[in-house]
């Protein structure tokens, strides 16, 4: 045979070859695999692509994924990659791509559609919590890989809740029309709690003290309503930061929390958590100085604003507070663009830290606009009016911090984040404000016992952000053995979007004082209120009251001076109060002070005429630096009141001051002051003063119980009664009561128990050793 004949024979054999076919078996849905490259296909041009097996997906959609199109030359590599592309869409359970002559045959088997996703066996975690965790949805394409990924997400969710023994099995129920139900069968298993928390390397502080610092708690029976003893790996990193910050506040500038490990017990029911700490030496503050390159800045004033001095224990957080304070001070000195950098110089031999605050000119930037997102209910204007800077104002970090804090203090949002971003020009910024709203409606139902009111039950409903306008509306009802009260109030904190808080109250109050003063009293009326701020600390409020009062049910054996008071009177009164508040918190103050001065003027109509002046102050001294716990606080309080009638209309007994009980512990309600000795009834006085010294301290119990101990000494005097006659005593000498108490912050309210002894008293004074209150502080 010649060479030419042999060559023609080979070409004839090649033309008769069987077309090349590429496919993946149906088992690929369980374990996808990539097919090996096919042998090189014979030359030729693709004349068409035929699609079979598709039910929901259009043939043209399938063709669009092909890398070979009609008119292209056949290419085995592109045919192989087309197969991979179709599988990568996740739409198909099986795909076969084959060449048939000059055409390509594509055969598909579509993945089913999810009809519904259900959960079974979940008792501790609701469906509403589980559903956002899974990616499979109704009417979505089902793939086994997604089901396994969702299974792992559910396991991760249970692990975050401390249930490491949970088991999840996805079950697939085949339906008609290529649909499936996906059911996740869950076995939740027991919660893995923290059995023990240990610390290694701590010498300055005991394990007990450090356990109060971290958020993780050891397992205990009284933590039934808390999740703090549930092991959470993410919480460990937070605990490490809490420990580091605690040590920095105590002067350990080199502290390192090197590790936090958790060991699961063999039965998988509990964890042993261990923190390893390298404390390092404790430093005191050495030299403190402030330098600046700015003109017009008084360095002596800035140095006085630094909240620490040489010799104090070093406090890392105090450095941050000093930067904020100095920023505020320079802003008040007409220096809005300032950059304050603290320079820290350690002296390990002397164990001191020199701190120098360098005050320089910062980047000039102005607010271009304020963008607000996340508020689906709260109106934009309610948020904007809390900002301490407006558009076109210089970007002042101090004003930005105050704006953020004011928004948080509203109580409308669970999170407030303000992030500056570049504006349209280099010196312009956009304040992107993101808020996360939380429920602002409250319904309360409770009961308890109070020494003054007896057994009580109360019901309240409140909306602190009515219709997203920031208006606070409240309805409160109290029913007790010796007290009935109804209150309805509405307050707009920014009336007409101005610096004016306006509101009104409608109330009804009835008190049974027969055991104290041989009569009962009833009051009902309205109060119109308005208030405004001079600045962040100084505020004034006004109130007009129109109240109908009634002294009734006077006992037959009551004092004749009380019998003379029986009947109804109308009070028309205008009052004002000025308050200067420097406390660190209005709810749980631990440092700072507050001063209040007020006066009431009655006689604008009505049946009584008087002027009543009041002044009080409270000073909070923290002992955290000395004793290492923020709950050590010394509280000094004092108050004075003066009532002076004028004109021909005298004041009534219910307008006078009374002393004892809530304002002088160790004595009964109205147990001190002018009294009719023939009947023992208190008559009230026109001049009162009180002083209280109280030391608050944590009890040797877990802090999450909310128990705080108190030791106190109360001093007070009440005198200057207008009543004179036989048997009436009016002694202005001071009385003293001393004792101890416990405050318990429970989920249903504050419970106070005081045990006090009247140390300095008169024979006719009425004393009280145990005083109990529920739901209010006294």
BELUR-V676430 format. One line per field, one symbol per residue. burial: b if it has 16 or more other C-alpha atoms within 10 Angstrom, else e. Layout:
BEGIN
burial = ???
END
This chain:
BEGIN
burial = eeeeeeeeeeeeeeeeeeebbbbbeeeebeeeeeeeeeeebbeebbebbebeeeeeeebeebbebbbbbeeeebbbeebbbbbbebbeebbbbbbbbbbeebbbbbbbbbbbbbbebebeeeeeeeeeebbeebebbeeebbbeeebeebbbbbbbbbbbbbbbbbbbebebeeeeeebbbbbbbbebbebbbbbebebeeeeeeeeeebbebbbbbbbeeeeeeeebbbbbeebbeebbebbbbbbbbbbbbebbbeebebebeeebbbbbbbbbbbbbebbbbbebbbeeeeeebeeeebbeebebbbeebbbbeebeebbbbbbbbbbeeebbbbbbebeeebeeeebbbbbbbbbbeeeebbbbbbeeeebeebeeebbbbbbbbbeeebbbbbbbebbbebbbeeebbeebebebeebeeeebbbbbbbbebeebeeeeeebbbbbbbbbbbbebebbbbbebbbbbbbbbbbbbebbbbbbbbbbbbbbeeeebbbbbbbbbbbbbbbebbbbbbbbbbbbbbbbbeeeeebbbbbbbbbbbbbbbbbeeebbebbbebbeebbbbbbbbbbbbbbbeeeeebbbbbbbbbbbbbbbeebbbbbbbbbbbbbbbbbbeeeeebebbbbbbbbbbbbbebeeeeebbbeebbbbbbbbbbbbbbbbbbbbbeeebbbbbbbbbbbbbbbbbbbeeebeeeebbbbbbbbbbbbbbbbeeeeebbbbbebbbbbbbbbbbbeeeebbbbbbbbbeebeeebbbbbbbbbbbeeb
END
